[in-house]
Each structure stands twice: as C-alpha cells, then as structure tokens.
Amino acid sequence: MSSATSKAKNSFIVVLAVVLLAAAPAADQKKISIYSSVATYSLPVVDHAGHEYVGLLEILEPLGRVSASTAGRRWTLRYNNLDCEFFSGKTRARIRKRDFDLSAPFLIENSRGLVPLNSLSALLPRFLGNSVTFHEAARRLFIGDIATQVSAQFDAANPPRLVLNFTAPVNPTIATEPGKLRMVFLREPLVPPGTPSLFFDNPVITQANFSENNGVAELSIAATAPLMASFSNNARTITVASASQTPAAPTSAEPVPTVSGQPASIPGIAPPLPPPSRVRVIVDPAHGGTERGAALTDTLPEKTVTLGFARLLRAELQNQGFSVTLLREGDDTLTPDQRAGTANAAHAALYIILHADSQGSGARVFTALLPSSSPNHGPFHAWTTAQTDALPLSQAIAFAVLTAMQKHQIPARGYPASLRPLNNVLIPAIAVELAPGSNGISDLPSANYQQKAAAAIADGVSSLRDRLGAQP
C-alpha cells in the first residue's frame, strides 16, 4: 500500500469499519429497579462469589447530592451532609461514624463502590431517612410510600370482562399470545395484590396472575379466546374482555395508549407481529474516569453530574418510547474519537452528549460548527466534518429542545460550537450543558433540577420523532 493511499485512508472514516466500543446491555441482564417520589430508574446488577452487587453511588445519584473517591482499598462517599467509608474486601463500613456490617464484602470495581443487594434494606435508610421496602427476589426496591396498588373486579356478563383498578395512572407494555394477555409494568411501582392469583369460574377468562422478576412486574390474564385491553379513568382502569366484542369501559372511556404509534394491545389468536423498532438514542455523559471535567465545586467534578443527569434523561426518553443506550454506565475514560466511533457504529438516530458548568444559569444547547465548505469524498466522510449531512436535522432538534426548555421554565440558549465529538458524528448530534438554576450551584447535583431538564430534552426530541425515525 502506497504512503499516499495510507494517509488518505487514515483521514476518513468508513462507518462499517468502526468497532462498537459500548453496546446496549443484553435483554436478560440482571437489573434492579428503584422507585421513589423523585425518580424511577434501573441499574445493572453484577454477580461476585455467589452474591449480587449494585453500585451504591449509582443508587444515590438521582436522590440527592453525592460524590465518591477512592484511595487504595478505601472508598469514601458523601451523600448530602452524610459521610461514610467502605473498604474493599471488608464487610465492616463506617456510616455517620458508626459501624455497619454488610452481608458480603464490599467491592471496588473501576472506582465504583459495589454493595451486596441483600444489605440494601438496612443500608439505605441510614442515608435516606425514609422507609425502604425491598422485594429482593424480584430486585424491586421501593423508597417511601410510593407503591401503586391494584384491585380486580370480575363481571361475568356477556362478554365477560375483568376490570383492574390502580391507585395511580399506569402505562404497561401489553402483548397477546395464544391463551394469554400479558401486561408488563416497566416503570410503575406496582406491588402484589392480597391474592397474587385469581381464578374465575368462566369459560372465557379463567385466571389472573401477578408476578415480578428482574426489576419488572407483570399481570397475565389467561383465557380461551383472544383478549383486548382498554384504558379509562385517566389510565387508572384497564378493562380486559374478549377481543371479538369491545368491552364497555366502566368510566370515562379513553383511547387505548399507543407505543411507537401502534395499539398497546393487539387482539388475535396467533402471536402478534413484533412492533416497529423504536427510535434509538445514544446518551453520552461527558468526561469520566481520569477525565474529571470541570471542578463545579471543591468536591463535585463535572463527570459525576453528567452521569446522574444521563440516567435521568434515559428514563425520560424511555418514558417517551425511545430506546436509549448510555455510552458509559460507570466511571470510564473515553476519548472523543471513541465516543464518536461508538455513536457512528451503533445505528442510532440521535446522539446527545451532556455537560455541566458552574457558570451562567439554565442550559446551553450546542450543534457542530463546521467549516464553510467541505470536500465530497463519495461514500467516505472526512473525520472532522462527518456531521455535515446531519447538521440541518441537528439544528432542528436543538431548536426543539430549546423551545421545550423554555416551556419548562428553564432559561436556555443555543450556539454552534467546535465541541468534540459533535463534528465527528455522522448522525444528528447535539450537546446540552446544564448550568445552575435559581438555587445556584446546589442545583447541579439536584435530582429534581436534573429531572426537570431531562423532561424538557425528552419533550423536544419527541416532537421530532417522525423525522428521527426516517433516518437510515
């Protein structure tokens, strides 16, 4: 290969040659779901020496101000005004200057502090000052009085119907299969009814069962005929009846909720066709690992704020029906080229990188600043101007996010900027930099403030879902 050819090849990116450095977690990966009045979120669970572990800082990040540091085998954490220390390989910890015994040794993995799951019921109340209920077998943890209850009423009329009433609005994923209708509650803090299994003396609807596993709850309705679900009472009531005859909703009938434009329930004897693939978004918490980012306070690095912010944004986008991949889940070091390479190889529709700054107020939304003209190299894309084709849609998304932030009463301004890796990303790409709110610098690690900003970003992105879905 000639030197000229080698240099030319090094100047460009061929999309198919990029190695995906960070993939979405496997569908069957163990996870724990955490429900609170501030946020609902899921975290990965890891196995070690016969015990299940989860990151303690990751649990606390959406709930308050938190920071952590590692010095050898000592891992220290500060949550709001509470200090504690843990030691790798030891079960004894110090919280509020008092000893606390874990059920298994504490672990440090890539600067992450991991605690055993079966210690959470006793451990978390020491931080939160609130009651904690942990369904350990199902890995579902409830903080405070957050539970959603369900009651069932069976009507044996023609057609028979099962009316499910919930104490809060719900939006489960609903699917049918031969002999069963399944409702999976991914985010709702649904708890088991008094009787997990109900049996009906009816030839059509025969049984209803509640189950929970791997961070989700499920209600399944067994029947000898295809079933259909309809929503009413502001999504607090679900009525299940034979698909051949639409049930009369008991109160305030409403349209059935949809996911990605498709009905939430699909009647039929055969298993339903899979729904269209959801629009995929890459959310990138800037910095990480040895790259700490800005020092927002003496003890708060930018990388900590961006990771907590990213988790909340993931939850908000998932609530809007998007598929979301976090580019980093922990305290990992990634170069701008690695970030862009991952985004380019992931076949996603949108890339959002998150920053934080102690100066100014509200938020700033950036799009790439490209040279006035860039050469055309056919199927190849110059690395420094890879964003060229996607820039018009990037700018439209940035404007939609700015508009949504203003509706959420978050001051925001938009700018073009030479902010890597925006120039190197082939798909629509924006950067959002969070600045203090009305309460000053204390807003930056605040889950309430971050949640408000995340909801605004998700609303803005959702408003252009159709254009994103049209991306190749």
VEXTI-412573 format. One line per 2 residues: for each residue x, y, z of C-alpha. Coordinates in steps of 0.25 Angstrom, whole numbers, always signed. Layout:
BEGIN
X,Y,Z; ...
This chain:
BEGIN
+0,+0,+0; +6,+14,-4
+9,+24,+6; -2,+34,+0
-12,+23,+0; -9,+20,+15
-10,+35,+18; -23,+37,+11
-29,+25,+17; -25,+30,+31
-32,+43,+28; -46,+37,+26
-56,+28,+34; -63,+16,+28
-75,+14,+36; -75,-1,+35
-60,-2,+40; -63,+5,+53
-63,-4,+65; -74,-3,+74
-68,+0,+88; -80,+1,+96
-92,-8,+93; -106,-7,+100
-108,-17,+111; -113,-31,+108
-128,-32,+109; -127,-43,+120
-116,-35,+128; -119,-35,+143
-124,-22,+148; -130,-15,+160
-142,-5,+159; -143,+6,+169
-156,+14,+171; -156,+27,+178
-164,+40,+178; -152,+47,+172
-149,+37,+161; -151,+23,+156
-139,+16,+149; -132,+3,+147
-117,-1,+150; -109,-13,+145
-106,-24,+155; -93,-32,+156
-90,-45,+162; -78,-48,+170
-74,-60,+178; -89,-64,+179
-94,-51,+183; -102,-40,+175
-96,-26,+175; -100,-12,+171
-93,+2,+171; -96,+10,+183
-93,+23,+177; -102,+20,+165
-113,+17,+174; -112,+30,+182
-109,+39,+170; -123,+42,+166
-127,+44,+180; -118,+55,+185
-104,+62,+185; -94,+51,+185
-79,+49,+182; -69,+38,+184
-54,+36,+183; -44,+24,+184
-31,+23,+191; -25,+9,+190
-35,+0,+197; -43,+11,+204
-55,+17,+197; -62,+29,+203
-75,+34,+199; -82,+47,+203
-97,+48,+202; -103,+61,+205
-97,+64,+218; -94,+50,+222
-80,+44,+221; -77,+29,+220
-65,+20,+217; -64,+6,+212
-52,-4,+210; -50,-13,+198
-52,-28,+203; -57,-24,+216
-71,-25,+222; -70,-14,+232
-73,+0,+228; -74,+13,+235
-86,+22,+233; -89,+34,+242
-76,+30,+250; -83,+17,+253
-80,+3,+249; -89,-4,+239
-88,-19,+235; -91,-23,+221
-95,-37,+217; -84,-39,+208
-70,-32,+205; -70,-18,+199
-64,-18,+185; -57,-7,+177
-58,-9,+162; -53,+2,+153
-54,+12,+164; -69,+8,+166
-73,+4,+180; -82,-8,+180
-90,-13,+191; -98,-26,+193
-112,-25,+189; -117,-33,+202
-111,-21,+210; -120,-10,+204
-132,-11,+213; -123,-8,+225
-113,+1,+218; -121,+11,+210
-130,+16,+221; -117,+21,+228
-115,+30,+216; -129,+34,+212
-136,+35,+226; -148,+29,+219
-154,+15,+219; -149,+5,+209
-156,-8,+204; -148,-17,+196
-154,-29,+188; -141,-36,+188
-145,-48,+179; -150,-39,+168
-140,-28,+170; -150,-17,+172
-147,-6,+183; -158,+4,+188
-154,+17,+195; -164,+23,+204
-179,+22,+202; -178,+20,+186
-186,+7,+183; -197,+6,+173
-208,-4,+177; -217,-12,+168
-231,-18,+171; -239,-27,+162
-254,-28,+159; -259,-39,+150
-272,-37,+142; -278,-50,+137
-287,-42,+127; -287,-45,+112
-276,-43,+108; -269,-45,+122
-259,-35,+126; -248,-33,+137
-247,-19,+142; -234,-15,+148
-233,-2,+156; -220,+4,+160
-217,+15,+171; -209,+23,+161
-208,+24,+145; -201,+13,+138
-196,+10,+124; -191,-4,+123
-186,-11,+111; -197,-20,+106
-196,-32,+97; -205,-44,+94
-201,-58,+91; -209,-71,+90
-217,-73,+102; -212,-61,+110
-211,-45,+110; -199,-40,+117
-197,-26,+123; -182,-23,+127
-180,-11,+136; -166,-6,+134
-167,+7,+142; -179,+6,+151
-177,+3,+166; -187,-8,+165
-188,-17,+177; -194,-30,+178
-209,-31,+182; -214,-38,+194
-216,-51,+185; -206,-52,+174
-214,-62,+167; -229,-61,+164
-238,-72,+158; -251,-69,+151
-262,-79,+148; -263,-75,+134
-261,-82,+121; -254,-70,+114
-246,-62,+125; -241,-73,+134
-229,-67,+142; -221,-55,+146
-207,-55,+152; -197,-45,+157
-183,-48,+157; -170,-39,+158
-156,-43,+153; -143,-36,+149
-148,-22,+153; -161,-22,+146
-176,-26,+150; -185,-34,+141
-200,-37,+141; -205,-48,+132
-219,-52,+128; -222,-66,+124
-233,-68,+114; -239,-78,+104
-241,-67,+94; -233,-55,+89
-234,-43,+99; -233,-28,+97
-230,-17,+108; -236,-3,+108
-232,+9,+117; -241,+18,+125
-241,+27,+137; -229,+35,+133
-221,+22,+131; -225,+17,+145
-234,+6,+140; -231,-5,+130
-243,-14,+125; -240,-27,+119
-250,-34,+111; -252,-43,+98
-245,-37,+86; -258,-41,+78
-266,-31,+86; -261,-18,+90
-263,-16,+105; -271,-4,+111
-261,+4,+119; -267,+6,+133
-263,+21,+134; -258,+32,+125
-254,+23,+113; -242,+28,+106
-234,+23,+94; -224,+12,+97
-210,+17,+99; -200,+14,+88
-185,+11,+87; -178,+16,+75
-191,+19,+68; -197,+4,+70
-208,+0,+79; -204,-4,+93
-211,-17,+91; -213,-26,+78
-224,-36,+78; -223,-49,+71
-221,-64,+73; -207,-64,+67
-195,-57,+74; -195,-42,+69
-185,-37,+59; -174,-30,+66
-175,-15,+67; -167,-6,+59
-153,-4,+65; -152,+8,+74
-144,+20,+70; -131,+19,+77
-123,+30,+84; -109,+30,+89
-108,+38,+102; -93,+41,+106
-89,+46,+120; -77,+55,+117
-64,+52,+123; -62,+40,+133
-50,+33,+139; -37,+41,+139
-44,+52,+131; -52,+59,+142
-57,+71,+134; -59,+84,+141
-58,+85,+156; -72,+90,+159
-69,+91,+174; -57,+87,+182
-63,+73,+183; -72,+72,+171
-66,+68,+158; -74,+70,+145
-73,+55,+142; -81,+52,+154
-92,+62,+150; -93,+57,+135
-94,+42,+139; -106,+45,+148
-112,+54,+138; -111,+44,+127
-118,+33,+135; -130,+42,+138
-130,+46,+123; -130,+32,+119
-142,+29,+128; -150,+41,+122
-147,+37,+107; -151,+23,+110
-164,+28,+116; -166,+35,+102
-164,+21,+95; -149,+23,+91
-139,+12,+92; -127,+18,+100
-112,+14,+101; -103,+21,+111
-90,+22,+105; -83,+20,+119
-90,+14,+131; -79,+16,+141
-66,+24,+143; -60,+20,+130
-49,+28,+122; -53,+30,+107
-46,+39,+97; -55,+48,+87
-51,+38,+76; -56,+26,+84
-69,+34,+87; -71,+37,+72
-67,+24,+67; -77,+17,+77
-88,+26,+72; -85,+24,+58
-85,+9,+59; -98,+8,+67
-108,+10,+56; -115,+20,+65
-124,+32,+61; -118,+43,+70
-106,+46,+79; -107,+55,+91
-95,+58,+100; -97,+64,+113
-88,+74,+120; -89,+83,+133
-84,+97,+136; -84,+105,+149
-84,+118,+141; -97,+124,+136
-111,+119,+138; -121,+109,+132
-115,+102,+120; -108,+103,+107
-110,+95,+95; -99,+93,+84
-99,+88,+70; -86,+86,+62
-78,+97,+56; -73,+93,+42
-64,+99,+32; -71,+107,+22
-69,+97,+11; -64,+82,+12
-60,+73,+1; -68,+62,-4
-62,+48,-4; -73,+40,-8
-76,+28,+2; -65,+33,+11
-67,+44,+21; -56,+53,+26
-54,+51,+41; -54,+66,+44
-67,+69,+36; -74,+56,+38
-86,+64,+43; -89,+71,+30
-100,+63,+25; -107,+62,+38
-105,+77,+43; -119,+82,+38
-127,+72,+46; -117,+74,+58
-120,+89,+57; -135,+86,+57
-134,+77,+69; -126,+87,+76
-137,+97,+74; -148,+88,+78
-140,+85,+91; -138,+100,+94
-153,+102,+92; -157,+91,+101
-147,+96,+112; -154,+110,+111
-167,+103,+113; -162,+96,+125
-157,+110,+130; -142,+107,+129
-134,+118,+123; -127,+113,+110
-119,+118,+99; -113,+111,+86
-100,+112,+80; -91,+106,+69
-78,+101,+75; -65,+94,+71
-69,+84,+82; -63,+70,+80
-68,+60,+77; -80,+67,+70
-72,+69,+57; -68,+54,+56
-82,+49,+58; -90,+44,+45
-104,+44,+51; -112,+56,+57
-104,+61,+69; -106,+72,+80
-99,+75,+93; -106,+80,+105
-99,+87,+116; -106,+89,+129
-103,+101,+137; -109,+105,+151
-123,+109,+153; -130,+118,+163
-124,+112,+175; -109,+114,+170
-99,+103,+169; -106,+94,+178
-116,+91,+167; -106,+84,+158
-105,+71,+166; -120,+72,+170
-129,+61,+164; -141,+70,+164
-134,+80,+155; -127,+70,+146
-141,+63,+145; -147,+76,+140
-137,+78,+130; -137,+63,+125
-152,+64,+123; -150,+76,+115
-140,+70,+106; -148,+58,+104
-160,+66,+100; -152,+74,+90
-147,+61,+84; -160,+54,+84
-166,+66,+76; -157,+62,+64
-159,+47,+66; -164,+45,+52
-152,+52,+45; -143,+44,+54
-150,+31,+51; -148,+34,+36
-132,+33,+38; -125,+22,+31
